[in-house]
Amino acid sequence: MNDVNKEGMNGPSDNEDEEGEFFLEDEDIIQEIPVDEDLPDAEDEAGSDADDVEEPDDSLHLFTGYTGELYTVACSPTDAKLVVTGGGDDRGFMWKIGEGDIALELPGHKDSVSSLAFSADGQLLASGSFDGIIKVWDISSGSLKCTFEGPGGGIEWVRWHPRGHLVLAGSKDSTVWMWNADKSAYLNIFSGHGSSVTCGDFTPDGKTICTGSDDASLRIWNHKSGENIHVVRGHPYHTDGLTCLTISSDSTLAITGSKDSSVHIVNITNGKVVGSLLTHTDSIECIGLSQSFSWVATGGMDQKLIIWDLQHSSPRCTCDHQEGVTCLLWLGTSRFIASGCVDGKVRVWDSLSGDCIKTFSGHSDAIQSLAVSANGEFLVSVSLDKTARAFEIGEFR
């Protein structure tokens, strides 16, 4: 044994040539290991693992009508089963939870359907696309009501006035447009941003518009006159493009997230930054206010969902994920919050404790958007895996 170790492993043998090769004789063999039986190669092992571990599907409804990635979902505010989804194959579909793949296609867009929104009364649906066009659909008939053109770039988002049929849309061409859907008429254009308008909305009182841009600014507008009331930019505000915003129920505060990992709170009346939430370490992707508590939730590519106490601008709890958090949604007036993640999982968290109390599996790629049904029974998710899924959430109230 010792002689073999010295010559066969540590030192040169008589059979070694000039390039350092050597050969073992039969008598040098210590032990034979049947490699094929005990040590399968890496490719075989990976394949067998994939076959053996089948990912569970916790959804009660799976919609598979698409040939491309899905980006956006909206649930009707009046019909608890009605869902609309859109994505990269340029199509939108209206479908009902629990009714198979029966669906009404929303045709006519020539690029990805990027944003969908129901009017507050549930009568109309707006679809926005990267083709720069907004289409408005009548829900009762399922027919196209009107088409709005004007923006010179793709549509980033669409929103409805809280009490009327006014449609607001932000474009990649740095403009924001508003139309009257009842009259099929153009109303106003809001110009001033220097880059794509990535987020925006009406204030809940319907009097003001807030828009955020990739130019790192927030603009506050009078929705009737089109006047730019305030521009929020520079120190102590964001240093990189805005990605998301939400507005307090009393219409006094706008809370914005940015690629620079910061979240800032702005007084809408005077345009001043009144608070900063600075715990994240990567791009903020989503933001949402609780309806029942003075709390705001933020999700980022740093794999964290953070629940903040707005009054003290301090984090209450941090909910760690396996990968980046792409979207979030408070579940009605409850203390529960849902998150969508790059790992394809949808999770439900208790905002009081910060505990993950449910993980929904089924998707095989990143979650892009979440919506909750009007009765609070169903959570619908869309993913880059080309599917939409509905999960039961009636227990989280």
Phi, psi and omega per residue, in radians:
M1 nan -0.887 -3.087
N2 -1.110 -0.670 3.137
D3 -1.124 -0.694 3.139
V4 -1.117 -0.738 -3.125
N5 -1.073 -0.701 -3.084
K6 -1.199 -0.810 -3.010
E7 -1.503 -0.713 -3.037
G8 -1.409 -0.440 -3.043
M9 -2.045 -0.677 -3.012
N10 -1.759 -0.474 -3.001
G11 -2.222 2.955 3.114
P12 -1.244 2.587 3.086
S13 -1.913 3.013 -3.137
D14 -1.139 -0.412 -3.077
N15 -1.563 -0.015 -3.085
E16 -1.252 2.307 3.106
D17 -1.666 -2.993 -3.023
E18 -1.173 -0.417 -3.106
E19 -1.585 0.106 3.033
G20 1.581 0.163 3.090
E21 -1.372 2.603 3.011
F22 -2.531 2.833 -3.052
F23 -2.232 2.460 3.081
L24 -1.571 2.387 2.999
E25 -1.505 2.862 -3.141
D26 -0.967 -0.690 -3.074
E27 -1.252 -0.239 3.125
D28 -1.371 -0.289 -3.031
I29 -1.232 2.180 -3.140
I30 -1.533 -0.838 -3.078
Q31 -2.693 2.455 3.069
E32 -1.678 2.308 3.070
I33 -2.000 2.086 3.120
P34 -1.239 1.589 -2.990
V35 -1.034 -0.776 -3.041
D36 -1.092 -0.565 -3.099
E37 -1.408 -0.797 -2.967
D38 -1.672 -0.438 -3.054
L39 -2.228 1.360 3.109
P40 -1.090 2.595 -3.098
D41 -1.231 2.899 -2.966
A42 -1.069 -0.683 -3.086
E43 -1.154 -0.769 3.121
D44 -1.086 -0.720 -3.089
E45 -1.138 -0.769 3.141
A46 -1.094 -0.712 -3.140
G47 -1.121 -0.735 -3.110
S48 -1.183 -0.626 3.101
D49 -1.092 -0.769 -3.115
A50 -1.106 -0.629 -3.139
D51 -1.261 -0.632 -3.036
D52 -1.329 -0.615 -3.041
V53 -1.756 1.772 3.114
E54 -1.699 2.135 -3.094
E55 -1.137 2.287 3.113
P56 -1.209 2.682 3.067
D57 -2.082 1.898 -3.074
D58 -1.556 0.023 -3.066
S59 -1.340 2.610 3.047
L60 -1.643 -0.241 3.098
H61 -2.556 2.340 3.112
L62 -2.128 2.177 3.090
F63 -1.915 2.167 -3.007
T64 -2.216 0.571 -3.064
G65 -1.377 0.018 -3.013
Y66 -1.813 2.712 3.042
T67 -1.924 0.000 3.136
G68 -2.342 3.122 3.137
E69 -1.098 2.600 3.073
L70 -1.783 2.453 -3.069
Y71 -2.095 -0.442 -2.952
T72 -2.563 2.571 3.128
V73 -2.534 2.537 3.032
A74 -2.487 2.482 3.061
C75 -1.861 2.460 3.112
S76 -1.066 2.416 3.084
P77 -1.353 -0.105 -3.080
T78 -2.150 -0.482 -3.141
D79 -1.915 1.938 -2.995
A80 -1.132 -0.300 -3.116
K81 -1.797 -0.227 -3.008
L82 -1.444 2.209 -3.119
V83 -2.277 2.567 2.989
V84 -2.265 2.413 -3.088
T85 -2.349 2.698 3.137
G86 -2.609 2.752 -3.092
G87 -2.898 -2.707 -2.928
G88 -1.342 -0.146 3.095
D89 -1.634 0.309 3.032
D90 1.261 0.242 -3.073
R91 -2.117 2.591 2.928
G92 -1.970 2.650 3.060
F93 -2.330 2.407 2.930
M94 -1.767 2.266 -3.128
W95 -2.583 2.929 -3.087
K96 -2.081 2.345 3.132
I97 -1.051 2.257 3.103
G98 1.550 0.047 -3.112
E99 -2.066 0.743 3.033
G100 1.014 -2.590 3.138
D101 -1.682 0.354 3.053
I102 -1.216 2.184 -3.037
A103 -2.674 2.743 3.038
L104 -1.863 2.080 -3.141
E105 -1.370 2.499 3.058
L106 -1.852 1.592 -2.991
P107 -1.503 2.960 2.943
G108 1.996 -0.395 3.108
H109 -1.287 2.599 -3.085
K110 -1.950 0.171 3.062
D111 -2.691 -3.137 -3.052
S112 -0.928 2.406 3.008
V113 -1.416 1.949 -2.950
S114 -1.744 -0.403 -3.057
S115 -2.670 2.484 3.128
L116 -2.391 2.492 3.106
A117 -2.704 2.358 3.007
F118 -1.521 2.536 2.967
S119 -1.152 2.769 -3.037
A120 -1.033 -0.551 -3.140
D121 -1.533 0.005 3.099
G122 1.315 0.095 -3.068
Q123 -1.431 -0.522 -3.067
L124 -2.211 2.693 3.075
L125 -2.236 2.338 3.039
A126 -1.890 2.338 3.048
S127 -2.084 2.262 3.118
G128 -1.984 2.525 -3.046
S129 -2.340 2.812 3.039
F130 -1.206 -0.079 3.028
D131 -1.397 -0.004 3.104
G132 1.448 0.188 -3.056
I133 -2.005 2.475 3.014
I134 -1.883 2.288 3.032
K135 -2.043 2.430 3.124
V136 -2.008 2.267 -3.032
W137 -2.033 2.450 3.056
D138 -1.514 2.089 -3.014
I139 -1.220 -0.695 -3.067
S140 -1.112 -0.625 -3.123
S141 -1.763 -0.328 -3.088
G142 1.320 0.215 -3.054
S143 -1.783 2.817 3.088
L144 -1.284 2.195 -3.139
K145 -1.578 -0.825 3.125
C146 -2.818 2.838 3.121
T147 -2.201 2.302 -3.138
F148 -1.981 2.243 3.071
E149 -2.111 2.920 3.134
G150 2.607 -0.974 -3.134
P151 -1.003 2.459 -3.130
G152 -1.573 0.079 3.127
G153 -2.472 3.053 -3.122
G154 -1.059 2.642 3.115
I155 -1.450 2.201 3.126
E156 -1.541 -0.611 -3.098
W157 -2.818 2.709 3.016
V158 -2.284 2.499 3.103
R159 -2.463 2.715 3.077
W160 -1.887 2.603 2.977
H161 -1.061 2.467 -3.052
P162 -1.109 -0.339 -3.097
R163 -2.292 0.254 -3.116
G164 -2.708 -3.098 -3.099
H165 -1.753 0.835 3.009
L166 -1.704 2.270 -3.119
V167 -1.854 2.332 3.114
L168 -2.069 2.392 -3.135
A169 -2.496 2.437 3.074
G170 -1.838 2.482 -3.030
S171 -2.124 2.779 3.051
K172 -1.174 -0.283 -3.115
D173 -1.480 0.189 3.049
S174 1.444 0.146 3.130
T175 -1.944 2.822 3.034
V176 -2.175 2.398 -3.073
W177 -2.147 2.635 3.078
M178 -2.366 2.375 3.136
W179 -2.304 2.781 3.006
N180 -1.763 1.962 -3.060
A181 -1.289 -0.528 3.116
D182 -1.128 -0.652 -3.098
K183 -1.774 0.026 -3.097
S184 0.905 0.765 -2.980
A185 -2.198 2.511 3.001
Y186 -1.265 2.398 3.131
L187 -1.975 -0.820 -3.016
N188 -2.833 2.723 2.974
I189 -2.191 2.379 -3.118
F190 -1.948 1.906 -3.076
S191 -2.001 2.524 3.128
G192 2.752 -0.574 3.093
H193 -1.126 2.675 -3.109
G194 -1.797 0.070 -3.136
S195 -2.777 -3.086 -3.093
S196 -0.859 2.366 3.105
V197 -1.574 1.776 -2.926
T198 -1.513 -0.330 -3.095
C199 -2.743 2.731 3.127
G200 3.056 2.902 3.133
D201 -3.033 2.859 2.894
F202 -1.327 2.615 2.923
T203 -1.225 2.681 -3.107
P204 -1.004 -0.468 3.097
D205 -1.412 -0.069 3.049
G206 1.360 0.084 -3.012
K207 -1.648 -0.356 -2.969
T208 -2.365 2.715 3.050
I209 -2.111 2.382 3.044
C210 -2.068 2.304 3.122
T211 -2.324 2.464 3.099
G212 -2.067 2.591 -3.005
S213 -2.339 2.852 3.033
D214 -1.201 -0.120 3.076
D215 -1.469 0.165 3.085
A216 1.257 0.358 3.133
S217 -2.121 2.717 2.957
L218 -1.956 2.324 3.066
R219 -2.070 2.430 -3.131
I220 -2.025 2.203 -2.972
W221 -2.161 2.635 2.891
N222 -1.448 2.087 -2.978
H223 -1.262 -0.378 -3.136
K224 -1.469 -0.813 -3.067
S225 -1.549 -0.374 -3.062
G226 1.444 0.035 -3.133
E227 -1.143 2.384 3.056
N228 -1.487 1.819 -3.032
I229 -1.317 -0.818 -3.128
H230 -2.432 2.580 2.940
V231 -2.120 2.127 -3.133
V232 -1.882 1.992 3.128
R233 -2.841 2.862 -3.112
G234 1.368 3.042 -3.114
H235 -0.980 2.338 0.130
P236 -1.682 0.476 -3.078
Y237 -1.536 -2.945 -3.049
H238 -1.089 2.659 3.098
T239 -1.890 -0.015 3.124
D240 -2.517 3.074 -3.024
G241 -1.000 2.508 3.047
L242 -1.339 2.547 -3.126
T243 -2.054 -0.449 -3.027
C244 -2.807 2.702 3.038
L245 -2.618 2.754 3.006
T246 -2.481 2.735 -3.056
I247 -2.186 2.396 -3.101
S248 -1.140 2.689 -3.051
S249 -1.112 -0.423 3.114
D250 -1.587 0.132 3.068
S251 1.123 0.384 -3.102
T252 -1.766 -0.417 -3.041
L253 -2.210 2.405 2.942
A254 -1.949 2.281 -3.135
I255 -2.037 2.153 -2.987
T256 -2.157 2.547 3.058
G257 -2.042 2.711 -3.011
S258 -2.452 2.865 3.032
K259 -1.119 -0.303 -3.113
D260 -1.429 0.098 3.085
S261 1.407 0.043 -3.113
S262 -1.757 2.737 3.021
V263 -2.188 2.286 -3.137
H264 -2.192 2.592 3.132
I265 -1.919 2.186 -3.063
V266 -2.065 2.335 3.002
N267 -1.338 2.029 -3.053
I268 -1.172 -0.559 -3.084
T269 -1.161 -0.775 -3.082
N270 -1.946 -0.071 3.100
G271 1.291 0.301 -3.110
K272 -1.668 2.517 3.015
V273 -1.326 2.086 -3.062
V274 -1.947 -0.042 3.111
G275 -2.965 2.699 3.133
S276 -2.423 2.382 -3.141
L277 -2.034 1.900 -2.851
L278 -2.167 0.680 -3.103
T279 -1.657 -0.493 -3.122
H280 -1.127 2.739 -3.117
T281 -2.137 0.112 3.103
D282 -2.607 3.088 -3.040
S283 -0.873 2.335 3.026
I284 -1.400 2.261 -3.095
E285 -1.891 -0.404 -3.034
C286 -2.736 2.726 -3.068
I287 -2.682 2.517 3.139
G288 -2.775 2.476 3.140
L289 -1.706 2.417 3.023
S290 -1.217 2.467 3.089
Q291 -1.397 -0.312 -3.013
S292 -1.965 -0.353 -3.088
F293 -2.194 2.836 3.072
S294 -1.490 0.996 -3.076
W295 -2.199 2.591 3.025
V296 -2.219 2.498 3.118
A297 -1.954 2.460 3.094
T298 -2.303 2.490 3.098
G299 -2.192 2.492 -3.063
G300 -2.456 3.002 3.096
M301 -1.315 -0.024 3.024
D302 -1.439 0.215 3.057
Q303 1.252 0.441 -3.095
K304 -2.226 2.451 2.889
L305 -1.912 2.135 -3.095
I306 -2.051 2.288 3.051
I307 -1.721 2.165 -3.064
W308 -1.953 2.532 2.941
D309 -1.530 1.949 -3.054
L310 -1.144 -0.639 -3.072
Q311 -1.106 -0.555 -3.110
H312 -1.928 0.007 -3.098
S313 0.880 0.745 -3.100
S314 -2.293 2.602 3.134
P315 -1.274 2.306 3.060
R316 -1.468 -0.810 3.123
C317 -2.737 2.737 3.132
T318 -2.085 2.251 -3.116
C319 -1.909 1.902 -3.047
D320 -1.438 2.406 3.121
H321 -2.032 2.946 3.109
Q322 -1.358 -0.553 3.116
E323 -2.487 -2.970 -3.064
G324 -1.062 2.577 3.101
V325 -1.658 2.097 -3.022
T326 -1.734 -0.498 -3.087
C327 -2.717 2.721 3.113
L328 -2.563 2.819 -3.110
L329 -2.773 2.124 2.986
W330 -1.212 2.419 -3.098
L331 -1.563 1.609 -3.136
G332 1.052 -2.362 3.136
T333 -1.675 0.153 -3.082
S334 -1.340 3.097 3.093
R335 -1.557 0.033 -3.067
F336 -1.622 2.567 -3.126
I337 -2.375 2.403 3.115
A338 -1.801 2.545 3.095
S339 -2.279 2.525 3.008
G340 -1.916 2.517 -2.950
C341 -2.296 2.735 3.084
V342 -1.051 -0.441 -3.130
D343 -1.359 0.047 3.101
G344 1.499 0.032 -3.131
K345 -1.677 2.569 2.971
V346 -1.952 2.207 -3.069
R347 -2.131 2.579 3.058
V348 -1.974 2.305 -3.052
W349 -2.117 2.562 2.997
D350 -1.587 1.987 -3.047
S351 -1.262 -0.255 3.079
L352 -1.307 -0.741 -3.070
S353 -1.790 -0.386 -3.041
G354 1.435 0.133 -3.101
D355 -1.463 2.492 2.980
C356 -1.423 2.061 -3.060
I357 -1.866 -0.129 3.086
K358 -2.782 2.367 3.012
T359 -2.122 2.118 3.118
F360 -1.705 2.129 3.096
S361 -1.818 2.860 3.118
G362 2.581 -0.784 3.119
H363 -1.297 2.636 -3.133
S364 -1.979 0.107 3.119
D365 -2.632 3.107 -2.993
A366 -0.981 2.391 3.026
I367 -1.336 2.376 -3.102
Q368 -1.884 -0.508 -3.072
S369 -2.807 2.675 3.123
L370 -2.286 2.595 3.023
A371 -2.576 2.651 -3.137
V372 -2.046 2.487 -3.105
S373 -1.208 2.813 -3.054
A374 -1.049 -0.553 -3.129
N375 -1.611 0.047 3.110
G376 1.279 0.191 -3.089
E377 -1.513 -0.469 -2.989
F378 -2.240 2.456 3.014
L379 -1.979 2.194 -3.099
V380 -1.952 2.334 -3.125
S381 -2.196 2.571 3.006
V382 -2.154 2.641 -2.958
S383 -2.446 2.840 3.015
L384 -1.169 -0.148 3.125
D385 -1.410 0.156 3.056
K386 1.357 0.215 -3.129
T387 -2.186 2.767 2.935
A388 -2.036 2.514 -3.138
R389 -2.350 2.509 3.068
A390 -1.975 2.330 -3.134
F391 -2.092 2.568 3.107
E392 -1.394 2.235 -3.129
I393 -2.300 0.326 -3.085
G394 -1.007 -0.419 -3.125
E395 -1.314 -0.275 -3.068
F396 -1.738 1.451 -3.095
R397 -2.337 nan nan
